[in-house]
Amino acid sequence: MKRILLILSVLCLSLTSLYAKRGIPIQFGTQEKLEIVHEFPETEDYTLEGAHVDLASLHEEFSIMWILPLWVTSEPKLVLVKNKNTEEYWELDEKVMDNLLKEEELDKEELLTLGFYTRYGGKIILGLFIALGIWGLISDKKEEKEEAEISEA
């Protein structure tokens, strides 16, 4: 088992250095994700600092290449975000947010639910890659064993 982990580690490191030499960076790390979960009507009631705002879910995740989320590092929370601009957001007091949700008749738990891919997709894909790597190692060993038996005969 230790040998397999060592081989997979060396393989990952060699692929990383191979792509880095060719100028294709493999990015990984934590990042904040904002997703608009409810659009408010465009009225004066929903403007903040002169800009129309919508309700968004903010969470932090560890991912590879920005598209393969492996795990969520901070659970989602609700924030207000500028419409069409998901880089600037405002956090509201819990009581103010609850009043806003009550006025709009929104379910907080439903809005904070993350999708299946965000929660589990990266883990499944990474697990498949690891399983394929292990299967490849096992099939290579079987082929070597069969070749050794043939050469002995």
Backbone as CSV, one residue per row, in Angstrom:
resi,resn,N_x,N_y,N_z,CA_x,CA_y,CA_z,C_x,C_y,C_z
1,MET,0.825,-1.194,0.000,0.000,0.000,0.000,0.868,1.257,0.000
2,LYS,1.946,1.213,0.817,2.835,2.373,0.874,3.507,2.595,-0.472
3,ARG,3.831,1.494,-1.150,4.495,1.601,-2.452,3.565,2.270,-3.471
4,ILE,2.292,1.906,-3.435,1.316,2.482,-4.363,1.172,3.983,-4.109
5,LEU,1.073,4.364,-2.838,0.966,5.785,-2.507,2.213,6.543,-2.946
6,LEU,3.386,5.925,-2.768,4.628,6.556,-3.198,4.644,6.740,-4.712
7,ILE,4.227,5.725,-5.438,4.202,5.811,-6.908,3.222,6.884,-7.366
8,LEU,2.020,6.920,-6.753,1.046,7.946,-7.126,1.549,9.346,-6.810
9,SER,2.227,9.512,-5.678,2.780,10.822,-5.313,3.836,11.267,-6.311
10,VAL,4.737,10.351,-6.653,5.791,10.680,-7.624,5.178,10.997,-8.980
11,LEU,4.166,10.243,-9.365,3.483,10.489,-10.639,2.848,11.872,-10.667
12,CYS,2.155,12.237,-9.597,1.521,13.558,-9.531,2.553,14.672,-9.574
13,LEU,3.637,14.504,-8.840,4.688,15.526,-8.848,5.356,15.642,-10.209
14,SER,5.580,14.512,-10.877,6.216,14.575,-12.190,5.291,15.219,-13.218
15,LEU,3.994,14.921,-13.139,3.052,15.557,-14.060,2.976,17.057,-13.811
16,THR,3.015,17.459,-12.546,2.974,18.878,-12.213,4.187,19.587,-12.801
17,SER,5.367,19.003,-12.639,6.565,19.657,-13.169,6.576,19.617,-14.693
18,LEU,6.037,18.554,-15.299,5.967,18.463,-16.748,5.105,19.586,-17.313
19,TYR,3.914,19.781,-16.755,3.025,20.822,-17.239,3.570,22.210,-16.920
20,ALA,4.245,22.369,-15.804,4.797,23.666,-15.451,5.864,24.073,-16.456
21,LYS,6.636,23.128,-16.954,7.664,23.434,-17.950,7.037,23.860,-19.270
22,ARG,5.883,23.340,-19.568,5.216,23.683,-20.821,4.359,24.929,-20.698
23,GLY,4.289,25.487,-19.525,3.547,26.720,-19.344,2.079,26.540,-19.012
24,ILE,1.687,25.326,-18.674,0.292,25.081,-18.294,0.270,24.894,-16.779
25,PRO,-0.135,25.909,-16.024,-0.108,25.769,-14.570,-1.264,24.910,-14.058
26,ILE,-0.974,24.109,-13.067,-2.017,23.341,-12.395,-2.302,24.067,-11.093
27,GLN,-3.437,24.731,-11.028,-3.807,25.536,-9.872,-4.579,24.700,-8.872
28,PHE,-4.258,24.858,-7.611,-5.045,24.237,-6.560,-4.948,25.110,-5.321
29,GLY,-5.957,25.026,-4.497,-5.999,25.811,-3.274,-7.424,26.208,-2.934
30,THR,-7.550,27.033,-1.906,-8.885,27.462,-1.487,-9.284,28.731,-2.227
31,GLN,-10.556,28.847,-2.442,-11.091,30.041,-3.091,-12.516,30.269,-2.629
32,GLU,-12.905,31.536,-2.616,-14.278,31.886,-2.260,-15.155,31.768,-3.493
33,LYS,-16.347,31.222,-3.304,-17.315,31.089,-4.387,-18.589,31.823,-4.007
34,LEU,-19.032,32.704,-4.889,-20.296,33.421,-4.728,-21.261,32.942,-5.804
35,GLU,-22.467,32.601,-5.371,-23.487,32.174,-6.328,-24.794,32.876,-5.985
36,ILE,-25.340,33.589,-6.946,-26.607,34.295,-6.724,-27.712,33.250,-6.566
37,VAL,-28.427,33.332,-5.438,-29.485,32.359,-5.149,-30.888,32.961,-5.265
38,HIS,-30.983,34.297,-5.244,-32.286,34.947,-5.407,-32.077,36.367,-5.941
39,GLU,-32.805,36.690,-6.993,-32.746,38.041,-7.543,-33.913,38.850,-6.994
40,PHE,-33.586,39.981,-6.384,-34.610,40.867,-5.851,-35.169,41.747,-6.965
41,PRO,-36.393,42.258,-6.788,-36.940,43.198,-7.774,-36.086,44.470,-7.812
42,GLU,-36.024,45.073,-8.952,-35.196,46.276,-9.101,-35.971,47.496,-8.608
43,THR,-35.990,47.645,-7.291,-36.654,48.783,-6.653,-35.670,49.451,-5.707
44,GLU,-36.077,50.605,-5.189,-35.228,51.341,-4.244,-35.004,50.565,-2.945
45,ASP,-35.935,49.677,-2.611,-35.805,48.898,-1.387,-34.572,47.993,-1.418
46,TYR,-34.144,47.604,-2.603,-33.028,46.672,-2.742,-31.811,47.332,-3.385
47,THR,-31.464,48.494,-2.907,-30.241,49.170,-3.339,-29.381,49.419,-2.114
48,LEU,-28.096,49.283,-2.304,-27.137,49.510,-1.236,-25.954,50.246,-1.850
49,GLU,-25.618,51.389,-1.283,-24.555,52.251,-1.809,-24.779,52.576,-3.280
50,GLY,-26.025,52.805,-3.632,-26.378,53.212,-4.992,-26.420,52.096,-6.013
51,ALA,-26.273,50.859,-5.598,-26.274,49.739,-6.543,-27.356,48.737,-6.164
52,HIS,-27.982,48.145,-7.174,-28.984,47.102,-6.952,-28.266,45.859,-6.419
53,VAL,-28.877,45.199,-5.445,-28.264,44.007,-4.856,-29.180,42.798,-5.003
54,ASP,-28.551,41.633,-4.975,-29.254,40.358,-4.975,-28.722,39.525,-3.824
55,LEU,-29.395,38.445,-3.543,-29.007,37.551,-2.458,-28.109,36.449,-3.024
56,ALA,-26.979,36.218,-2.347,-26.028,35.220,-2.831,-25.573,34.329,-1.690
57,SER,-25.100,33.173,-2.061,-24.516,32.225,-1.117,-22.997,32.302,-1.263
58,LEU,-22.301,32.440,-0.147,-20.838,32.543,-0.146,-20.272,31.365,0.630
59,HIS,-19.358,30.623,-0.001,-18.645,29.554,0.695,-17.220,29.483,0.176
60,GLU,-16.373,28.797,0.919,-14.979,28.626,0.523,-14.739,27.142,0.289
61,GLU,-14.022,26.842,-0.804,-13.763,25.446,-1.136,-12.321,25.247,-1.576
62,PHE,-11.803,24.055,-1.353,-10.490,23.664,-1.843,-10.722,22.955,-3.160
63,SER,-10.075,23.434,-4.213,-10.326,22.853,-5.526,-9.044,22.759,-6.336
64,ILE,-9.115,21.966,-7.396,-8.014,21.814,-8.345,-8.487,22.393,-9.674
65,MET,-7.683,23.247,-10.231,-7.955,23.862,-11.540,-9.285,24.624,-11.564
66,TRP,-9.738,25.116,-10.454,-10.957,25.919,-10.327,-12.238,25.172,-10.677
67,ILE,-12.148,23.942,-11.164,-13.360,23.241,-11.607,-13.593,21.926,-10.875
68,LEU,-12.637,21.488,-10.058,-12.768,20.212,-9.375,-12.761,20.440,-7.869
69,PRO,-13.924,20.757,-7.301,-13.971,21.027,-5.861,-13.802,19.739,-5.060
70,LEU,-12.766,19.698,-4.207,-12.529,18.491,-3.417,-13.274,18.518,-2.097
71,TRP,-13.268,19.656,-1.423,-14.064,19.764,-0.206,-14.369,21.215,0.099
72,VAL,-15.425,21.416,0.854,-15.872,22.743,1.255,-15.172,23.072,2.570
73,THR,-14.391,24.165,2.592,-13.632,24.512,3.799,-14.408,25.416,4.743
74,SER,-15.403,26.137,4.238,-16.284,26.903,5.123,-17.707,26.797,4.582
75,GLU,-18.614,26.531,5.477,-20.012,26.335,5.093,-20.597,27.622,4.506
76,PRO,-21.597,27.492,3.631,-22.167,28.680,2.981,-22.903,29.595,3.956
77,LYS,-22.880,30.882,3.618,-23.659,31.882,4.351,-24.263,32.832,3.332
78,LEU,-25.315,33.506,3.736,-26.003,34.420,2.825,-25.415,35.823,2.922
79,VAL,-25.211,36.439,1.767,-24.687,37.798,1.678,-25.455,38.535,0.585
80,LEU,-25.328,39.850,0.579,-25.874,40.653,-0.516,-24.748,40.936,-1.495
81,VAL,-25.044,40.841,-2.775,-24.025,41.027,-3.802,-24.565,41.974,-4.863
82,LYS,-23.657,42.785,-5.437,-24.067,43.672,-6.523,-24.522,42.840,-7.706
83,ASN,-25.598,43.279,-8.335,-26.115,42.584,-9.499,-25.073,42.597,-10.621
84,LYS,-24.844,41.466,-11.226,-23.894,41.283,-12.329,-22.440,41.466,-11.894
85,ASN,-22.185,41.668,-10.627,-20.815,41.814,-10.148,-20.688,40.978,-8.878
86,THR,-20.131,39.793,-9.007,-20.065,38.891,-7.870,-18.752,39.019,-7.093
87,GLU,-18.026,40.098,-7.284,-16.779,40.272,-6.550,-16.966,41.105,-5.284
88,GLU,-17.976,41.920,-5.234,-18.213,42.770,-4.069,-19.493,42.324,-3.374
89,TYR,-19.375,42.067,-2.078,-20.537,41.609,-1.329,-20.557,42.256,0.050
90,TRP,-21.747,42.210,0.671,-21.936,42.760,2.009,-22.528,41.685,2.903
91,GLU,-21.979,41.545,4.078,-22.537,40.636,5.069,-23.490,41.429,5.957
92,LEU,-24.654,40.874,6.209,-25.648,41.529,7.046,-25.721,40.836,8.401
93,ASP,-26.191,41.584,9.381,-26.446,41.034,10.702,-27.483,39.917,10.571
94,GLU,-27.392,38.910,11.402,-28.281,37.748,11.334,-29.756,38.145,11.438
95,LYS,-30.081,39.080,12.316,-31.478,39.508,12.479,-31.984,40.233,11.236
96,VAL,-31.138,41.073,10.665,-31.525,41.807,9.454,-31.735,40.830,8.301
97,MET,-30.846,39.838,8.184,-30.976,38.845,7.122,-32.247,38.013,7.313
98,ASP,-32.540,37.625,8.540,-33.760,36.858,8.801,-35.014,37.665,8.453
99,ASN,-35.023,38.958,8.777,-36.161,39.819,8.416,-36.316,39.929,6.904
100,LEU,-35.198,40.063,6.209,-35.229,40.158,4.752,-35.788,38.877,4.142
101,LEU,-35.344,37.740,4.658,-35.840,36.457,4.153,-37.326,36.278,4.448
102,LYS,-37.754,36.757,5.611,-39.168,36.651,5.981,-40.033,37.522,5.065
103,GLU,-39.557,38.729,4.749,-40.299,39.620,3.845,-40.456,38.991,2.467
104,GLU,-39.418,38.344,1.987,-39.442,37.745,0.650,-39.991,36.314,0.642
105,GLU,-40.333,35.803,1.830,-40.855,34.448,1.985,-39.901,33.412,1.392
106,LEU,-38.630,33.493,1.818,-37.594,32.581,1.337,-37.176,31.631,2.455
107,ASP,-36.807,30.413,2.085,-36.343,29.409,3.039,-34.820,29.454,3.107
108,LYS,-34.304,29.804,4.267,-32.856,29.959,4.449,-32.107,28.653,4.188
109,GLU,-32.613,27.545,4.699,-31.940,26.249,4.533,-31.845,25.857,3.052
110,GLU,-32.909,26.131,2.309,-32.911,25.799,0.888,-31.899,26.659,0.127
111,LEU,-31.791,27.922,0.486,-30.853,28.821,-0.178,-29.403,28.471,0.131
112,LEU,-29.155,27.902,1.304,-27.787,27.568,1.708,-27.342,26.176,1.261
113,THR,-28.218,25.437,0.605,-27.875,24.092,0.160,-26.927,24.163,-1.037
114,LEU,-25.803,23.448,-0.921,-24.841,23.370,-2.023,-25.215,22.209,-2.938
115,GLY,-24.869,22.330,-4.188,-25.180,21.293,-5.163,-24.378,20.020,-4.957
116,PHE,-24.822,18.950,-5.596,-24.163,17.647,-5.460,-22.721,17.706,-5.939
117,TYR,-22.481,18.347,-7.084,-21.118,18.405,-7.626,-20.182,19.157,-6.683
118,THR,-20.655,20.246,-6.102,-19.818,21.012,-5.192,-19.477,20.196,-3.950
119,ARG,-20.435,19.478,-3.429,-20.210,18.677,-2.217,-19.415,17.405,-2.497
120,TYR,-19.785,16.651,-3.544,-19.241,15.312,-3.728,-18.558,15.063,-5.072
121,GLY,-18.781,15.893,-6.059,-18.288,15.632,-7.409,-16.789,15.477,-7.514
122,GLY,-16.049,16.396,-6.891,-14.592,16.318,-6.961,-14.049,15.086,-6.280
123,LYS,-14.652,14.705,-5.174,-14.214,13.505,-4.453,-14.435,12.258,-5.305
124,ILE,-15.566,12.203,-5.997,-15.865,11.046,-6.838,-14.875,10.967,-7.992
125,ILE,-14.632,12.085,-8.657,-13.709,12.098,-9.797,-12.289,11.765,-9.345
126,LEU,-11.839,12.335,-8.231,-10.509,12.025,-7.701,-10.419,10.553,-7.334
127,GLY,-11.469,10.004,-6.739,-11.493,8.582,-6.402,-11.385,7.704,-7.644
128,LEU,-12.056,8.112,-8.723,-11.957,7.356,-9.980,-10.541,7.389,-10.546
129,PHE,-9.896,8.551,-10.483,-8.505,8.646,-10.956,-7.583,7.749,-10.131
130,ILE,-7.754,7.746,-8.830,-6.926,6.899,-7.974,-7.207,5.425,-8.259
131,ALA,-8.488,5.063,-8.423,-8.846,3.676,-8.735,-8.246,3.249,-10.076
132,LEU,-8.284,4.124,-11.068,-7.678,3.798,-12.367,-6.167,3.614,-12.245
133,GLY,-5.534,4.448,-11.434,-4.094,4.310,-11.216,-3.749,2.994,-10.554
134,ILE,-4.512,2.612,-9.543,-4.273,1.338,-8.853,-4.550,0.169,-9.787
135,TRP,-5.637,0.253,-10.554,-5.961,-0.804,-11.510,-4.846,-0.955,-12.547
136,GLY,-4.292,0.178,-12.997,-3.188,0.123,-13.954,-1.963,-0.542,-13.358
137,LEU,-1.662,-0.274,-12.102,-0.521,-0.911,-11.444,-0.736,-2.411,-11.289
138,ILE,-1.951,-2.793,-10.913,-2.247,-4.221,-10.725,-2.182,-4.963,-12.052
139,SER,-2.746,-4.386,-13.111,-2.731,-5.063,-14.411,-1.302,-5.163,-14.952
140,ASP,-0.445,-4.177,-14.677,0.956,-4.264,-15.090,1.667,-5.402,-14.370
141,LYS,1.388,-5.571,-13.080,2.004,-6.656,-12.316,1.559,-8.015,-12.848
142,LYS,0.282,-8.138,-13.214,-0.214,-9.396,-13.759,0.467,-9.721,-15.079
143,GLU,0.634,-8.695,-15.939,1.295,-8.901,-17.226,2.745,-9.315,-17.030
144,GLU,3.444,-8.682,-16.083,4.831,-9.043,-15.803,4.922,-10.476,-15.301
145,LYS,3.976,-10.890,-14.445,3.961,-12.236,-13.902,3.713,-13.248,-15.017
146,GLU,2.774,-12.938,-15.923,2.491,-13.847,-17.048,3.682,-13.945,-17.978
147,GLU,4.364,-12.827,-18.228,5.551,-12.854,-19.085,6.666,-13.670,-18.441
148,ALA,6.807,-13.558,-17.116,7.833,-14.346,-16.422,7.516,-15.830,-16.497
149,GLU,6.238,-16.223,-16.374,5.859,-17.608,-16.468,6.096,-18.154,-17.867
150,ILE,5.842,-17.358,-18.890,6.042,-17.769,-20.276,7.525,-17.948,-20.560
151,SER,8.354,-17.029,-20.070,9.777,-17.104,-20.326,10.423,-18.273,-19.575
152,GLU,9.842,-18.689,-18.434,10.362,-19.829,-17.677,10.033,-21.134,-18.379
153,ALA,8.934,-21.161,-19.132,8.505,-22.405,-19.761,9.259,-22.723,-21.009
